[in-house]
Amino acid sequence: MCFESAEIMSRKARESEEARRRKLADDLKRRDQSSAPARPRTWLSRVIQPALAVLLLSLAAEGQAALSGPALVGSVTIVQIPNSTDATFMFTGQCRGNTANFTTTLSNFTVSNVTAANLEGLSLPGQGPAQCLSQQGGEDLTVVTVVTPQFMNQNGVVNAGHVVILYVVP
């Protein structure tokens, strides 16, 4: 009888060990299946990375003026000046993590015809803000990237939510 009891005990120990291994394997399988899905794409990866890719492609294009950083990143508003062929260009953004806002007048500029595509390449002479490329500022700039989904032109006002502007290398 003692012999049977040891045999039964041994079998129960094996079964218990097998059950523990199965449970561990099931737990690992469940954990793999229930792990949180990959992190959703952030604003940075959805907007800035494609904008930087476009920027790099535009810099590689033949005949492109030499452009350099640091980049000014922010938003642009362009408003047609009433009874005039001029418009006011207002940039609100950052350069090197610092505020880099500026406003200028665009001569012979009709806002109603502006698209995101033709805003790219717009020259802004002497508008480099102070404390960005240099202490005094005043360098020439060029709009290089306008993120199309963030662009709107309505009633003589252009709003471009995400714009990249670079310095023109002399």
LOFIMAR-98252 format. One record per residue (C-alpha): x, y, z. Coordinates in nm, 3 decimals. Example, Ala and Ser with C-alpha at 12.3 -4.5 7.8 and 13.67 -1.06 7.14 Angstrom:
<atoms>
<u=1.230, v=-0.450, w=0.780>
<u=1.367, v=-0.106, w=0.714>
</atoms>
This chain:
<atoms>
<u=0.000, v=0.000, w=0.000>
<u=0.285, v=0.236, w=0.076>
<u=0.424, v=0.157, w=-0.269>
<u=0.098, v=0.265, w=-0.437>
<u=0.089, v=0.581, w=-0.238>
<u=0.441, v=0.678, w=-0.351>
<u=0.342, v=0.601, w=-0.711>
<u=0.027, v=0.810, w=-0.678>
<u=0.227, v=1.091, w=-0.517>
<u=0.483, v=1.080, w=-0.797>
<u=0.209, v=1.089, w=-1.064>
<u=0.036, v=1.380, w=-0.889>
<u=0.367, v=1.569, w=-0.870>
<u=0.425, v=1.511, w=-1.245>
<u=0.071, v=1.620, w=-1.327>
<u=0.109, v=1.925, w=-1.107>
<u=0.439, v=2.016, w=-1.275>
<u=0.285, v=1.969, w=-1.623>
<u=-0.015, v=2.182, w=-1.524>
<u=0.219, v=2.454, w=-1.395>
<u=0.417, v=2.450, w=-1.725>
<u=0.096, v=2.465, w=-1.932>
<u=-0.032, v=2.755, w=-1.723>
<u=0.299, v=2.940, w=-1.763>
<u=0.292, v=2.884, w=-2.141>
<u=-0.073, v=2.998, w=-2.159>
<u=0.007, v=3.307, w=-1.952>
<u=0.297, v=3.396, w=-2.183>
<u=0.077, v=3.341, w=-2.489>
<u=-0.200, v=3.560, w=-2.343>
<u=0.049, v=3.832, w=-2.252>
<u=0.184, v=3.834, w=-2.610>
<u=-0.167, v=3.854, w=-2.753>
<u=-0.292, v=4.118, w=-2.513>
<u=0.012, v=4.343, w=-2.519>
<u=-0.074, v=4.694, w=-2.612>
<u=-0.053, v=4.751, w=-2.985>
<u=0.237, v=4.954, w=-3.116>
<u=0.220, v=5.315, w=-3.005>
<u=-0.001, v=5.521, w=-3.233>
<u=0.188, v=5.746, w=-3.469>
<u=0.246, v=6.079, w=-3.304>
<u=0.215, v=6.425, w=-3.454>
<u=0.589, v=6.423, w=-3.503>
<u=0.589, v=6.112, w=-3.717>
<u=0.272, v=6.204, w=-3.909>
<u=0.358, v=6.565, w=-3.989>
<u=0.718, v=6.664, w=-3.923>
<u=0.892, v=6.356, w=-4.065>
<u=0.716, v=6.379, w=-4.403>
<u=0.780, v=6.755, w=-4.404>
<u=1.150, v=6.694, w=-4.341>
<u=1.157, v=6.435, w=-4.620>
<u=1.006, v=6.689, w=-4.859>
<u=1.260, v=6.943, w=-4.737>
<u=1.550, v=6.709, w=-4.807>
<u=1.415, v=6.628, w=-5.152>
<u=1.372, v=6.996, w=-5.232>
<u=1.728, v=7.068, w=-5.121>
<u=1.857, v=6.794, w=-5.349>
<u=1.681, v=6.938, w=-5.654>
<u=1.906, v=7.088, w=-5.921>
<u=1.914, v=7.464, w=-5.943>
<u=1.797, v=7.504, w=-5.582>
<u=1.951, v=7.800, w=-5.400>
<u=2.176, v=7.690, w=-5.119>
<u=1.970, v=7.678, w=-4.801>
<u=2.079, v=7.615, w=-4.447>
<u=1.950, v=7.588, w=-4.092>
<u=1.865, v=7.640, w=-3.826>
<u=1.507, v=7.594, w=-3.941>
<u=1.225, v=7.822, w=-3.839>
<u=0.920, v=7.606, w=-3.772>
<u=0.575, v=7.743, w=-3.705>
<u=0.264, v=7.883, w=-3.867>
<u=0.205, v=8.154, w=-4.125>
<u=-0.087, v=8.391, w=-4.177>
<u=-0.105, v=8.607, w=-4.489>
<u=-0.369, v=8.879, w=-4.511>
<u=-0.446, v=9.088, w=-4.820>
<u=-0.413, v=9.459, w=-4.741>
<u=-0.751, v=9.618, w=-4.834>
<u=-0.756, v=9.814, w=-5.161>
<u=-0.397, v=9.713, w=-5.233>
<u=-0.191, v=9.461, w=-5.426>
<u=0.020, v=9.401, w=-5.115>
<u=-0.026, v=9.150, w=-4.832>
<u=0.097, v=9.115, w=-4.475>
<u=0.298, v=8.799, w=-4.401>
<u=0.301, v=8.698, w=-4.031>
<u=0.517, v=8.410, w=-3.905>
<u=0.468, v=8.274, w=-3.555>
<u=0.705, v=7.999, w=-3.453>
<u=1.036, v=7.892, w=-3.310>
<u=1.401, v=7.867, w=-3.397>
<u=1.629, v=7.661, w=-3.174>
<u=1.347, v=7.641, w=-2.919>
<u=1.316, v=8.020, w=-2.893>
<u=1.034, v=8.241, w=-3.012>
<u=1.105, v=8.363, w=-3.366>
<u=0.808, v=8.571, w=-3.479>
<u=0.823, v=8.827, w=-3.760>
<u=0.594, v=9.025, w=-3.989>
<u=0.668, v=9.167, w=-4.334>
<u=0.485, v=9.319, w=-4.629>
<u=0.473, v=9.122, w=-4.954>
<u=0.459, v=9.359, w=-5.251>
<u=0.245, v=9.274, w=-5.555>
<u=0.108, v=8.967, w=-5.381>
<u=-0.247, v=8.843, w=-5.437>
<u=-0.363, v=8.620, w=-5.153>
<u=-0.662, v=8.470, w=-5.337>
<u=-0.431, v=8.277, w=-5.574>
<u=-0.202, v=8.129, w=-5.308>
<u=-0.177, v=7.751, w=-5.264>
<u=0.046, v=7.547, w=-5.035>
<u=0.258, v=7.448, w=-5.335>
<u=0.320, v=7.801, w=-5.464>
<u=0.388, v=7.933, w=-5.113>
<u=0.692, v=7.702, w=-5.107>
<u=0.989, v=7.887, w=-5.250>
<u=0.860, v=8.228, w=-5.136>
<u=1.159, v=8.453, w=-5.072>
<u=1.162, v=8.665, w=-4.756>
<u=1.465, v=8.899, w=-4.789>
<u=1.610, v=9.041, w=-4.468>
<u=1.359, v=8.871, w=-4.237>
<u=1.584, v=8.637, w=-4.037>
<u=1.495, v=8.692, w=-3.671>
<u=1.759, v=8.796, w=-3.418>
<u=1.903, v=8.525, w=-3.193>
<u=1.842, v=8.249, w=-3.448>
<u=2.122, v=8.229, w=-3.706>
<u=2.294, v=8.541, w=-3.578>
<u=2.258, v=8.782, w=-3.287>
<u=2.139, v=9.071, w=-3.504>
<u=1.919, v=8.881, w=-3.753>
<u=1.823, v=9.027, w=-4.090>
<u=1.928, v=8.732, w=-4.310>
<u=1.736, v=8.624, w=-4.620>
<u=1.484, v=8.341, w=-4.575>
<u=1.292, v=8.105, w=-4.802>
<u=0.975, v=7.907, w=-4.727>
<u=1.069, v=7.546, w=-4.805>
<u=0.783, v=7.334, w=-4.674>
<u=0.411, v=7.396, w=-4.623>
<u=0.220, v=7.099, w=-4.483>
<u=-0.084, v=7.079, w=-4.711>
<u=-0.340, v=6.934, w=-4.465>
<u=-0.274, v=7.233, w=-4.240>
<u=-0.319, v=7.490, w=-4.520>
<u=-0.632, v=7.700, w=-4.577>
<u=-0.704, v=7.999, w=-4.804>
<u=-1.039, v=8.168, w=-4.738>
<u=-1.169, v=8.519, w=-4.794>
<u=-0.834, v=8.684, w=-4.859>
<u=-0.661, v=8.517, w=-4.563>
<u=-0.410, v=8.231, w=-4.582>
<u=-0.347, v=8.016, w=-4.276>
<u=-0.067, v=7.760, w=-4.295>
<u=-0.050, v=7.566, w=-3.969>
<u=0.289, v=7.399, w=-4.022>
<u=0.563, v=7.571, w=-4.220>
<u=0.941, v=7.523, w=-4.240>
<u=1.156, v=7.823, w=-4.336>
<u=1.532, v=7.808, w=-4.397>
<u=1.810, v=8.061, w=-4.442>
<u=1.948, v=8.139, w=-4.787>
<u=2.324, v=8.084, w=-4.787>
<u=2.504, v=8.391, w=-4.928>
</atoms>
